[in-house]
Amino acid sequence: MSKQRVKLDIPGVHGNLSAILERPNPHPKAYVLYAHCFTCGKDSLAASRISRGLVAHGYGVVRYDFAGIGHSGGDFSDTNFTTSIEDLVLVAKHMRDNYDAPSILVGHSFGGAVVLGAAGKIKSIKGVVTVAAPSKPCHVIKQFAQFEDEIEKNGQADVLLSGRPFVIKKQFLDDVYSHNQDETIGKMKTPLLVFHSPHDQTVLIKEAEHIYGYAKHPKSFITLDPSDHLLSHAKDAAYVAENVAAWATRYIE
């Protein structure tokens, strides 16, 4: 099966978002929009492997760098959970206007929280998939919890995330704490598929249980035993792609 790979620049809240569209020829079964984990980027192993696995199963996939990450414009310190949702909605609009509207949202870790928050804002969505996602966006603060007091006191702090320096501002904290994700999940009307590993030490599996508990049917859960949080092994990403591809066929036209 021949494939197409196209680089995209998509207008976002804080500047252009760098994206990649990958799809099989001649036409994909449906389009998937993928949101990566916190500070990871569209070219992370999980993002690229899951996306290409879905392409191999006949889906078109768009993955993009969040604002201020990778090749996307904007200052990361000005972003928050709300702007991440707004950017995802703008990417979905670009897909609708230039290719076809996305039918499936897939989000990894913080990206999973983002797709849960965005699902109700994109009319074309027929299914939502979370991978190792927290039940609330404020969970991400655990990654820099030792700086929270400094951020509250001084308005910002320099933190290291995955070995890279970032500036986190108080507006980010205020925003993630302001979202009632339980209510958002409870109001979702789209089918939900939750992936999580019982060995995940970054986002514990109780977060998946919380998401599943608040979501309405139809909902499904698939364990990722024995994978780690980042799906470091290729076989784990392939397993996610294979199962998403099969599950989605029940809901796409």
C-alpha positions in Angstrom: 0.0 0.0 0.0 1.5 3.3 -1.1 1.3 6.2 1.4 1.2 9.9 1.4 3.1 12.1 3.9 2.4 15.8 3.9 3.8 18.6 6.2 1.2 21.1 7.3 1.3 24.5 8.9 -2.0 25.2 10.6 -3.0 28.5 12.2 -3.4 28.1 16.0 -4.1 30.3 19.0 -0.5 31.4 19.5 0.9 30.9 16.0 1.2 28.2 13.3 1.1 24.6 14.4 3.5 22.2 12.7 1.7 19.1 11.7 2.1 15.9 9.6 -0.6 14.2 7.6 0.0 10.6 6.8 -2.6 8.6 4.9 -2.9 5.5 2.6 -3.7 5.9 -1.0 -6.1 6.3 -2.6 -8.5 7.1 0.3 -8.4 6.4 4.0 -11.3 4.7 5.8 -11.5 7.7 8.1 -9.3 10.5 9.6 -7.8 10.4 13.0 -6.5 13.4 14.9 -3.7 12.6 17.4 -2.6 14.7 20.4 0.8 13.9 22.0 1.8 13.7 25.6 2.9 16.8 27.7 6.0 18.4 26.1 6.6 15.2 23.9 5.9 16.4 20.4 4.5 14.9 17.3 7.7 13.0 16.5 7.8 11.1 19.8 8.1 7.4 19.5 4.5 6.8 20.7 3.0 9.5 18.4 4.8 8.4 15.3 4.4 4.6 15.9 0.7 4.7 16.7 0.0 7.1 13.8 1.9 5.0 11.3 0.2 1.8 12.6 -3.2 3.4 12.0 -2.1 4.4 8.5 -1.1 0.7 7.9 -4.7 -0.2 8.9 -6.1 2.2 6.3 -6.6 5.4 8.3 -5.4 8.9 7.6 -3.8 10.5 10.6 -2.8 14.1 11.5 -0.4 14.6 14.4 0.9 18.0 15.4 3.2 19.8 17.8 1.4 21.6 20.6 2.1 25.4 20.6 5.7 26.2 21.7 6.7 22.5 21.3 8.8 21.1 18.4 8.4 23.1 15.3 5.2 24.9 16.3 5.1 28.6 16.9 4.1 30.4 20.1 5.7 30.5 23.5 5.0 27.4 25.6 4.8 29.6 28.8 1.7 31.3 27.3 -0.2 28.0 26.7 -2.5 26.1 29.0 -5.2 23.4 28.9 -7.8 25.7 27.4 -5.5 26.9 24.6 -4.5 23.3 23.9 -8.2 22.4 23.4 -8.7 25.4 21.2 -5.7 24.5 19.1 -7.0 20.9 18.6 -10.3 22.3 17.5 -8.5 24.5 15.0 -6.6 21.5 13.6 -9.8 19.6 13.2 -11.3 22.6 11.3 -8.3 22.7 9.0 -8.7 19.0 8.3 -12.4 19.5 7.5 -11.7 22.4 5.2 -8.8 20.9 3.3 -9.1 17.1 3.5 -11.9 15.5 5.5 -13.1 16.1 9.1 -11.6 13.8 11.7 -13.8 11.0 13.0 -11.6 9.7 15.8 -9.5 11.5 18.4 -6.6 9.8 20.0 -4.7 11.4 22.9 -1.7 10.2 24.9 -1.3 11.3 28.5 -1.9 15.0 28.8 -3.1 14.8 25.1 -5.7 12.3 26.4 -7.1 14.9 28.7 -7.1 17.4 25.8 -9.1 15.1 23.5 -11.6 14.5 26.3 -12.0 18.2 26.7 -12.3 18.8 22.9 -14.6 16.0 21.9 -17.8 17.8 22.4 -16.6 20.8 20.4 -16.0 18.9 17.2 -19.2 17.7 15.5 -17.5 15.1 13.3 -16.1 13.1 16.1 -17.5 9.5 16.4 -15.0 8.1 18.8 -12.5 9.1 21.5 -9.4 7.2 22.5 -7.2 7.9 25.5 -3.8 6.3 26.2 -2.3 6.6 29.7 -4.4 9.7 30.3 -5.0 11.5 33.6 -8.6 12.0 34.7 -8.0 15.7 35.3 -5.6 18.2 33.5 -4.2 19.4 36.9 -2.6 15.9 37.3 0.2 17.3 35.0 1.4 19.5 37.9 2.8 16.4 39.5 5.7 16.7 37.0 6.8 20.0 38.6 5.1 19.9 42.0 8.3 21.1 43.8 8.0 24.4 41.9 4.3 25.1 42.5 4.8 27.4 45.5 7.4 29.3 43.6 5.0 29.7 40.6 2.2 30.9 42.9 4.5 33.4 44.7 6.6 34.7 41.8 4.1 34.2 38.9 6.4 31.8 37.1 9.3 29.3 37.5 11.9 27.7 35.3 11.4 23.9 35.4 13.0 20.9 33.8 10.6 18.5 32.0 12.0 15.4 30.4 15.4 17.0 30.7 14.4 20.2 28.9 13.9 23.7 30.3 10.4 25.2 30.3 8.8 28.3 31.9 5.6 27.5 33.7 3.4 30.5 34.6 0.7 30.9 37.2 -1.9 31.2 34.5 -1.2 27.6 33.6 -1.9 26.5 37.1 -5.1 28.6 37.4 -6.3 27.2 34.1 -5.8 23.5 34.8 -7.4 23.8 38.2 -10.4 25.6 36.8 -11.6 22.7 34.6 -14.3 20.3 35.8 -13.2 17.3 33.7 -15.5 14.9 35.5 -18.5 16.9 34.3 -17.0 17.1 30.8 -16.5 13.3 30.7 -20.0 12.7 32.1 -21.5 14.8 29.3 -19.6 13.0 26.5 -21.9 11.4 23.9 -19.2 9.8 21.8 -18.0 6.2 22.3 -14.8 6.0 24.4 -11.9 3.6 24.4 -9.5 3.8 27.3 -6.0 2.3 27.3 -3.8 2.1 30.4 -1.1 0.0 31.9 -1.1 -1.2 35.5 2.6 -0.7 35.5 2.4 3.0 34.6 4.2 5.0 37.3 3.7 8.4 35.8 -0.1 8.3 35.5 -1.4 5.5 37.8 -4.1 3.2 36.5 -6.6 4.6 39.0 -6.8 7.6 36.6 -8.2 5.3 33.9 -10.6 3.8 36.3 -11.8 7.3 37.2 -12.3 8.3 33.5 -14.1 5.0 32.8 -16.3 5.5 35.8 -17.6 8.9 34.8 -18.0 8.1 31.1 -21.3 6.8 29.8 -21.7 3.8 27.5 -20.6 2.8 25.0 -17.2 2.7 26.6 -14.3 0.1 26.5 -11.1 -0.5 28.4 -8.0 -2.3 27.2 -5.0 -3.0 29.5 -1.5 -2.2 28.2 0.2 -4.6 30.5 3.3 -4.6 30.6 4.0 -1.3 28.9 5.4 1.8 30.5 3.8 5.3 30.3 5.6 6.4 27.1 5.0 3.1 25.3 8.7 2.8 24.8 8.5 -0.6 23.1 7.3 -0.6 19.5 5.1 -3.6 20.1 3.0 -1.6 22.6 2.3 1.2 20.2 1.5 -1.4 17.5 -1.0 -3.0 19.9 -2.7 0.3 20.5 -2.9 1.1 16.7 -4.3 -2.4 15.9 -7.0 -2.2 18.6 -8.0 1.4 17.8 -8.3 0.5 14.1 -10.6 -2.5 14.9 -12.7 -0.6 17.5 -13.2 2.4 15.3 -14.8 0.4 12.5 -17.9 0.0 14.6 -18.5 3.8 14.6 -17.1 5.3 11.4 -19.3 5.5 8.3 
